Amino acid sequence: MELANKIALITGGSSGIGRETAKLFALEGAKVAIADIDAVGGLSVLNEIKESGGNAMFHQIDVTCESEVINWITDVVNQWQGIDILVANAGILAIGTVEQATELDWDRVLAVNIKGYAFCAKHVAVHIRQRGGGAIVNVASMASFIAFPAFALYNTTKGAVLQLTKSLACDLAPDNIRVNCVCPGAIDTLQTQQFAESQGLKKEDVIAQIAQKVPLKRVGHAREVAHAIVFLASEKASYITATPLLIDGGYTAN
Ligand SMILES: NC(=O)c1ccc[n+]([C@@H]2O[C@H](COP(=O)([O-])OP(=O)(O)OC[C@H]3O[C@@H](n4cnc5c(N)ncnc54)[C@H](O)[C@@H]3O)[C@@H](O)[C@H]2O)c1
C-alpha cells in the first residue's frame, strides 16, 4: 500500500476526480477526510469507503469560507491527531469570455478555484510541518498551459493554481512539504455534463468531439487522475516538488 497510515484531506470528494481519489486513497491505506459542499454525494462516498473496509470521515463545507476550512481541519486533527496529505481539488467550471463575465462570475470562480486552494494549504501547513513533512497535491488542469476559447475565467484560475503550487513548493520546502499539481485533460465527470448542457449538446456527443482531438483518441477516467495523485502524494515522489503532471492523453502535445 502506497499510503499506509497516512492521514489525507481531500476537497471536492463528493464527485468526479475527488471522489475517485478518496476511494483510491482509502484502498492505499490512508485515512481520508473528505470535504465538499455536496452532502448527498459526500455521504454516499463515505459509505462506499466504509463498506470496503476503509477509514473516512465527511464534512460539509464551502472551501471559499475560511472559517469553515479552519473548523474542518481542526476537527480532523482533534479526531485523528495530525495531517500528512492535502489534495485540493474542489473546483468549478466557468464558461465565457472576459466580455461576457460579470463581477459575480469572477468573484465565485476566483473564490472556489483559487482562494479555496490557498485557504486549505494555509491551514494544513502547520499540521503537516508538525509531522516532519508530507505532501500537497493541487488539481490544476491542462488549461493551466493552454487557453480554451470562451473559457477565460476558468483558464485564468487554472493558470493561477500552477503558480500557487510553485509558490507553496518554494515556501514549504524547508519543512519537507512537497507541493505538486496534476493537470488533467478532458475527464468524464459532472463537469463534462455541465459543459455539454451549457452548449445545448449531449454529453456523449461532446465526449466524441473531444476524443478526436486527443492523441489517445478518448477522454480520461477520474480513476486515471486519482492514480497520479496517489503517486505524487506517496514516498515514490520523494524528490518531486513544484511540478505539474499532465494527464491529458497527449492533448497539449498537438
Ligand atoms: N473533468 C475535467 O475534465 C477536468 C479537467 C481538468 C481539471 N479538472 C478539475 O478537477 C477538479 C474536480 O473536478 P471534477 O471534474 O471532478 O468535477 P465535479 O463537478 O465532478 O467535482 C467537483 C466537486 O467539487 C465540489 N465543490 C464545488 N465547489 C465547492 C465549494 N465551494 N466547496 C466545497 N466543495 C465544492 C462539488 O460539489 C463537487 O463534488 C476541479 O478542480 C476541476 O477544475 C477537471
The ligand as an SDF file (V2000), in Angstrom:
LIG
                    3D

 44 48  0  0  0  0  0  0  0  0999 V2000
  -13.4160   16.9900  -15.5380 N   0  0  0  0  0  0  0  0  0  0  0  0
  -12.4450   17.5170  -16.2310 C   0  0  0  0  0  0  0  0  0  0  0  0
  -12.3750   17.3540  -17.4750 O   0  0  0  0  0  0  0  0  0  0  0  0
  -11.3540   18.3150  -15.5320 C   0  0  0  0  0  0  0  0  0  0  0  0
  -10.2350   18.6760  -16.2940 C   0  0  0  0  0  0  0  0  0  0  0  0
   -9.2210   19.3890  -15.6790 C   0  0  0  0  0  0  0  0  0  0  0  0
   -9.3310   19.7640  -14.3510 C   0  0  0  0  0  0  0  0  0  0  0  0
  -10.4450   19.4250  -13.6460 N   0  0  0  0  0  0  0  0  0  0  0  0
  -10.5020   19.8530  -12.2560 C   0  0  0  0  0  0  0  0  0  0  0  0
  -10.6980   18.7420  -11.4210 O   0  0  0  0  0  0  0  0  0  0  0  0
  -11.3230   19.1610  -10.2020 C   0  0  0  0  0  0  0  0  0  0  0  0
  -12.5030   18.2410   -9.9230 C   0  0  0  0  0  0  0  0  0  0  0  0
  -13.4520   18.4030  -10.9570 O   0  0  0  0  0  0  0  0  0  0  0  0
  -14.4150   17.2320  -11.4590 P   0  0  0  0  0  0  0  0  0  0  0  0
  -14.2880   17.1610  -12.9280 O   0  0  0  0  0  0  0  0  0  0  0  0
  -14.2240   16.0350  -10.6540 O   0  0  0  0  0  0  0  0  0  0  0  0
  -15.8120   17.9480  -11.1980 O   0  0  0  0  0  0  0  0  0  0  0  0
  -17.0650   17.5630  -10.2680 P   0  0  0  0  0  0  0  0  0  0  0  0
  -18.0240   18.6660  -10.5030 O   0  0  0  0  0  0  0  0  0  0  0  0
  -17.4700   16.1590  -10.5380 O   0  0  0  0  0  0  0  0  0  0  0  0
  -16.4660   17.6400   -8.7870 O   0  0  0  0  0  0  0  0  0  0  0  0
  -16.1770   18.8580   -8.1540 C   0  0  0  0  0  0  0  0  0  0  0  0
  -16.5540   18.7460   -6.6820 C   0  0  0  0  0  0  0  0  0  0  0  0
  -16.2020   19.9660   -6.0220 O   0  0  0  0  0  0  0  0  0  0  0  0
  -17.2660   20.3170   -5.1560 C   0  0  0  0  0  0  0  0  0  0  0  0
  -17.2810   21.7560   -4.9060 N   0  0  0  0  0  0  0  0  0  0  0  0
  -17.5350   22.7510   -5.7930 C   0  0  0  0  0  0  0  0  0  0  0  0
  -17.4790   23.9340   -5.1900 N   0  0  0  0  0  0  0  0  0  0  0  0
  -17.1860   23.6990   -3.8870 C   0  0  0  0  0  0  0  0  0  0  0  0
  -17.0150   24.5380   -2.7590 C   0  0  0  0  0  0  0  0  0  0  0  0
  -17.1370   25.8650   -2.8450 N   0  0  0  0  0  0  0  0  0  0  0  0
  -16.7040   23.9700   -1.5770 N   0  0  0  0  0  0  0  0  0  0  0  0
  -16.5900   22.6270   -1.4580 C   0  0  0  0  0  0  0  0  0  0  0  0
  -16.7640   21.7880   -2.4990 N   0  0  0  0  0  0  0  0  0  0  0  0
  -17.0610   22.3130   -3.6980 C   0  0  0  0  0  0  0  0  0  0  0  0
  -18.5190   19.8630   -5.8930 C   0  0  0  0  0  0  0  0  0  0  0  0
  -19.6460   19.7470   -5.0160 O   0  0  0  0  0  0  0  0  0  0  0  0
  -18.0660   18.5470   -6.4740 C   0  0  0  0  0  0  0  0  0  0  0  0
  -18.2990   17.4700   -5.5910 O   0  0  0  0  0  0  0  0  0  0  0  0
  -11.7050   20.6240  -10.3980 C   0  0  0  0  0  0  0  0  0  0  0  0
  -10.7540   21.4610   -9.7940 O   0  0  0  0  0  0  0  0  0  0  0  0
  -11.6590   20.7710  -11.9170 C   0  0  0  0  0  0  0  0  0  0  0  0
  -11.4390   22.0880  -12.3240 O   0  0  0  0  0  0  0  0  0  0  0  0
  -11.4620   18.7070  -14.1940 C   0  0  0  0  0  0  0  0  0  0  0  0
  1  2  1  0
  2  3  2  0
  2  4  1  0
  4  5  1  0
  4 44  2  0
  5  6  2  0
  6  7  1  0
  7  8  2  0
  8  9  1  0
  8 44  1  0
  9 10  1  0
  9 42  1  0
 10 11  1  0
 11 12  1  0
 11 40  1  0
 12 13  1  0
 13 14  1  0
 14 15  2  0
 14 16  1  0
 14 17  1  0
 17 18  1  0
 18 19  2  0
 18 20  1  0
 18 21  1  0
 21 22  1  0
 22 23  1  0
 23 24  1  0
 23 38  1  0
 24 25  1  0
 25 26  1  0
 25 36  1  0
 26 27  1  0
 26 35  1  0
 27 28  2  0
 28 29  1  0
 29 30  1  0
 29 35  2  0
 30 31  1  0
 30 32  2  0
 32 33  1  0
 33 34  2  0
 34 35  1  0
 36 37  1  0
 36 38  1  0
 38 39  1  0
 40 41  1  0
 40 42  1  0
 42 43  1  0
M  CHG  2   8   1  16  -1
M  END
$$$$
